Amino acid sequence: MDHIFPEVNLGGIRFDLAAIIMIVITSIIVFVIAKLAVRGASVTNPTKMQNFLEWVIEFVQNIIGTTMDLKKGRPYLTLGIAMIMYLFVANLLGLPFGIITEAHHGATFAGMELNLHGEEEAHIAWWKSPTADVAVSGALMAIVIVLTHIEGLRRNRKHYLKHYFEPYAAFFPLNVIKEVAKPLSLSLRLYGNIFAGEVMIGVIMGMGWFGIPALIVWQGFSVFVGAIQSFVFVMLTMVYMSQAIVHEEHH
C-alpha cells in the first residue's frame, strides 16, 4: 500500500495537511535558532549560537556582494538570511524519520474528512520536507517574483519597464516569458531535488537491513544537496533582484 499525504477539501480547494504542519514546524525551528543566537549577545564573549548566526550573516553578505553593490543590496540582507535558514531547515526535515499512520474511509482531522484518493484505507505520511511539495516551492517562487518586480518598480522604474521592450518592442512577449521562466525554473529545481531525495530514501528503506549502509551514505549526500539548494535559491534570488534594481549603462 503506497503512502499518501493527508489532504482535506475546504471550499473546493485541497489542502495538504502534512505540508502545512511542516511549514509551521520549520518556522518554529528557525525562530528558536534565531532567538537562541541573539539571546545574551555579547561583543566580547559571544556564544556558539551567536558565532553561528554571525557566520550566516557574513555568508549572505558575500552572496549579495557577488551579485550587486553591497550598499544597494543591504536592504535585502534580512531577506537572504531568513531564506537561507528557512530553506536549509526545510530541506532537511524529511531526512531523519517519517511519521506514518493508517486511515480508513471517513477518517477525519479537526472535524474535516481526509481525502484518501478513493481508497478504503491508506497509509498516511505526516512528515516530509516542506520543499518536497511543489506548492511550497511554488509559493517561495511567487514571493521572489513579487518582491523582485516591486523593487524593480520602486527603485529603478524607468529602466525596469524599459527592459521589457529591448532590444525592440516586438520582444515584449518573450521578455515577459523570460521573467516568469527564471523563478519558475528556480522553484522546480528546488522541488525536484528535495522530492527525488526523499523518494530515494523510501526506496532504500524498502531494502530492509541491507539498505542501512546505503541509507547512511544517502542521508549524508542529502544534507549536502539540501545545503547547496538553499545556497542556489538565495544566490539566484539576489541575481534576479540585482537585474531588477541595478541599471548599467551600455555604450
Secondary structure, 3 states (H helix, E strand, C coil): CCEECCEEEECCEEEEHHHHHHHHHHHHHHHHHHHHHHCCCCCCCCCHHHHHHHHHHHHHHHHHHHHCCHHHHHHHHHHHHHHHHHHHHHHHCCCCCCCEEEEECCCEECCEEECCCCCCEEEEECCCCHHHCHHHHHHHHHHHHHHHHHHHHHHCHHHHHHHHHCCCHHHHHHHHHHHHHHHHHHHHHHHHHHHHHHHHHHHHHCCHHHHHHHHHHHHHHHHHHHHHHHHHHHHHHHHHHHHHHCCCCCC
